């Protein structure tokens, strides 16, 4: 629908409700649907400009403070370090007193305040030679940023908080520390996410938050894995991407645009990338309980999280998959089968020490997914699904064509068989199309 038609439809809702054509619940669902389909509004454009403005002002002040910084006294440095922070707090007070509750003001001031907090910490530490490292600085900065999220109800600082906590987790794990506290610390942002998504989960603010959560979870899961049992990440990530996709389909399946489906989109892309990686032999080398790792570099107690994730995530993915199939969403099998195959592939390689069976399994899986998307797209006459299927199949063909680990004869035979299979599918589809006409 065009923007003009959407505006007309939204204008008709009060009349339809008044005349009893639809009830209040239906009117609210229609309003949410068409407001989401309309895409980002002018108010959201103002919010983006507010975010950019607050960020640029904060970064500009930091650069101005850096000019001739070494020539200033300690007292002057301290005053200048706290000046942007005080200014940000005064702006926040003015917003509340003046009733400036628009998202543009809240987001702009929130990001300015967030950057001012980080600048104050860094400048004071530099002035008084306070020892510390990047991880400790990030943790302190983020914990002081968290109240800003709730005071201003701002999404920008919330995304900064997720990014900062993820950086802290990476730094902690890379320096032989323990990143498990990331999970309770990251969970502190959840009340803000729930509040933002309560009215309309397809709006821009919750969509941005969901994208940020998906990225943060994807990175943090890999960072916090202790990796004492090599290869367990295959099961964990296979299940994680499947859960992203299936849960997104369950809760956000009615979203009209791809950017409003962060979990589905992220899960599908992650699953496809992981599956293609698993068609190579290097992820399957030296995995399983035969290559158990130990020593001072590993925290044995933290490995419990690895085992819990490897058990609970596939189970949750299977539950969601069964629920999706029962609701008539057979296409969920394309992504939902990934954790089952990941467990099977891991078990085969761990038991036999050979990668051939797992490689064959995932090459067949990729081909089946691509072919399934093609058939589904032709049946539904959806060009996007057909194109996705073609992309998956031809990507697999190109990767295997240049795979030097496979002999010329083997590749030649496989490509001939694939070609015959494509011709057979094309013939069947052509006959069905002719019968339908």
Buried (B, 14 or more C-beta within 10 A) or exposed (E): EEEEEBEEBBEEBEEBBEEEEBEEEEBBEBBBBBBBBBBEEEEBEBBBEBBBBBBBBBEEBBEEBEEEBEEBEEEEBBEBBBBBBEBBBEBBEEBEEEEEEBBBBBBBBBBBBBBBBBBBBBBBBEBEEEEEEEBBBBBBBBBBBBEBBBBBBBBBBBBBBBBBBBBBBBBBBEEEBBBBBBBEBBEBBEEBBEEBBEEBBBBBBBBBBBBBBBBBBBBBBBBBBBBBBBBBBBBBBBBBBBBBBBBBBBBBEBBBEEBBBBBBBBBBEBBBEBBBEBBBBEBBEEBBEEEEEEEEEBBEEBBEBBEEBBBEBBEBBBEBBEBBBEEEBEBBBBBBBBBBBBBBBBEBBBEEBEBEBBBEBBBEBBBBBBBBBBBBBBEEEEEEBBEBBBEBBEBBBEBBEEBEEBEEEEBEEBEEEBEEEBEEBEEEBEEEEEEEE
